[in-house]
């Protein structure tokens, strides 16, 4: 299996730079909008997820990632494998 990285675009100017650096490391990646459905994230089969966001917005108006991404991140921090999240 080849590595795949999903990059969620929150409107940051450096989203394309993130993708370029990932590709320079010879890893396949795709950029998608930050509001993709959980089913899309699950079906993409990414080895990892990167997000470029703009920190110049107030938190109350900042866009949020799909709930599945938040769940995967929280699970991963607790030591479980992100692959086991359903």
Buried (B, 14 or more C-beta within 10 A) or exposed (E): EEEBBBBBBBBBEEBEEBBEEBEEEEBEBEBEEBEBEEEEBBEBEBBBBBBBBEEEEEEEEBBEBBEBBEBBBEBBEEEEEBEEBE
